[in-house]
Amino acid sequence: MFHIYCPWCQEHREEEEFHAKGPAHLARPKDPEACSDEEWGDYLFFRDNPRGVHHELWVHAVGCRKFFNITRNTVTYEITGNLPKIGEQPGAKRAGRSGDLTGAPGSTRSGQ
């Protein structure tokens, strides 16, 4: 089991309280009605899924029910503190912040 840091609740909680919602910063087609079946299918089903670091959208489903972005290594399950705001691209600089949550590590892993 591992723990995930919720930036809204400002505490680590067990992974069962959260749900992954897919890749972060995935742009939805601006006009879905104008997309061909092939374009819509590509958006819904065809994504790269390499091992390693991914930017993901998560929701604290059992807690505050708010969405947030995390950067997670799919091999080690390590979650870094780099949490870009929803709508920002990964690695975007924010005024007054270095892009991480100071003093709030992203995850802890039990038994390792």
C-alpha positions as semicolon CSV with decimal commas, in nm:
position;residue;x (nm);y (nm);z (nm)
1;M;0,000;0,000;0,000
2;F;0,115;0,353;-0,062
3;H;-0,002;0,693;0,051
4;I;-0,087;0,987;-0,171
5;Y;-0,056;1,351;-0,068
6;C;-0,374;1,549;-0,135
7;P;-0,278;1,913;-0,201
8;W;-0,631;2,025;-0,107
9;C;-0,657;1,839;0,226
10;Q;-0,283;1,890;0,283
11;E;-0,226;1,542;0,420
12;H;-0,119;1,194;0,312
13;R;-0,403;0,945;0,278
14;E;-0,423;0,578;0,179
15;E;-0,436;0,502;-0,192
16;E;-0,787;0,351;-0,166
17;E;-0,927;0,702;-0,117
18;F;-0,810;0,812;-0,463
19;H;-0,890;0,723;-0,822
20;A;-0,666;0,780;-1,123
21;K;-0,853;0,952;-1,404
22;G;-0,600;0,917;-1,685
23;P;-0,330;1,135;-1,835
24;A;-0,312;1,493;-1,712
25;H;-0,325;1,779;-1,959
26;L;-0,497;1,575;-2,229
27;A;-0,669;1,823;-2,459
28;R;-1,027;1,728;-2,541
29;P;-1,130;1,801;-2,900
30;K;-1,272;2,155;-2,917
31;D;-1,569;2,045;-3,126
32;P;-1,640;1,673;-3,066
33;E;-1,943;1,685;-3,297
34;A;-1,715;1,779;-3,588
35;C;-1,466;1,493;-3,522
36;S;-1,466;1,195;-3,750
37;D;-1,515;0,853;-3,591
38;E;-1,144;0,787;-3,641
39;E;-1,039;1,115;-3,469
40;W;-1,277;1,052;-3,178
41;G;-1,156;0,692;-3,145
42;D;-0,793;0,809;-3,143
43;Y;-0,873;1,056;-2,863
44;L;-1,062;0,800;-2,652
45;F;-0,858;0,483;-2,696
46;F;-0,511;0,531;-2,845
47;R;-0,248;0,663;-2,607
48;D;0,116;0,595;-2,546
49;N;0,170;0,401;-2,226
50;P;0,547;0,373;-2,177
51;R;0,696;0,266;-1,846
52;G;0,834;0,549;-1,638
53;V;0,730;0,900;-1,544
54;H;0,374;1,009;-1,627
55;H;0,167;1,319;-1,550
56;E;-0,172;1,199;-1,427
57;L;-0,508;1,340;-1,319
58;W;-0,636;1,202;-0,987
59;V;-0,942;1,266;-0,770
60;H;-0,963;1,235;-0,390
61;A;-1,289;1,040;-0,424
62;V;-1,339;0,951;-0,057
63;G;-1,205;1,280;0,081
64;C;-1,250;1,631;-0,052
65;R;-1,357;1,504;-0,400
66;K;-1,128;1,753;-0,573
67;F;-0,911;1,684;-0,876
68;F;-0,535;1,739;-0,890
69;N;-0,239;1,646;-1,106
70;I;0,054;1,433;-0,998
71;T;0,373;1,316;-1,159
72;R;0,417;0,942;-1,096
73;N;0,675;0,684;-1,195
74;T;0,479;0,378;-1,309
75;V;0,774;0,148;-1,238
76;T;0,851;0,252;-0,879
77;Y;0,512;0,411;-0,788
78;E;0,706;0,714;-0,661
79;I;0,496;1,030;-0,673
80;T;0,692;1,353;-0,691
81;G;0,577;1,683;-0,544
82;N;0,557;1,841;-0,891
83;L;0,186;1,914;-0,912
84;P;0,107;2,151;-1,201
85;K;-0,231;2,318;-1,173
86;I;-0,509;2,177;-1,388
87;G;-0,488;2,356;-1,721
88;E;-0,110;2,416;-1,701
89;Q;0,136;2,211;-1,900
90;P;0,377;1,987;-1,706
91;G;0,691;2,179;-1,613
92;A;0,517;2,519;-1,635
93;K;0,660;2,777;-1,397
94;R;0,423;2,953;-1,161
95;A;0,481;3,289;-1,006
96;G;0,618;3,250;-0,655
97;R;0,648;2,871;-0,674
98;S;0,913;2,636;-0,801
99;G;0,655;2,379;-0,911
100;D;0,669;2,153;-0,607
101;L;0,497;2,135;-0,273
102;T;0,759;2,232;-0,018
103;G;0,768;1,992;0,273
104;A;0,504;1,766;0,119
105;P;0,651;1,456;-0,040
106;G;0,420;1,302;-0,294
107;S;0,402;0,945;-0,167
108;T;0,524;0,699;0,085
109;R;0,540;0,329;0,028
110;S;0,484;0,083;0,312
111;G;0,703;-0,222;0,350
112;Q;0,997;-0,106;0,139
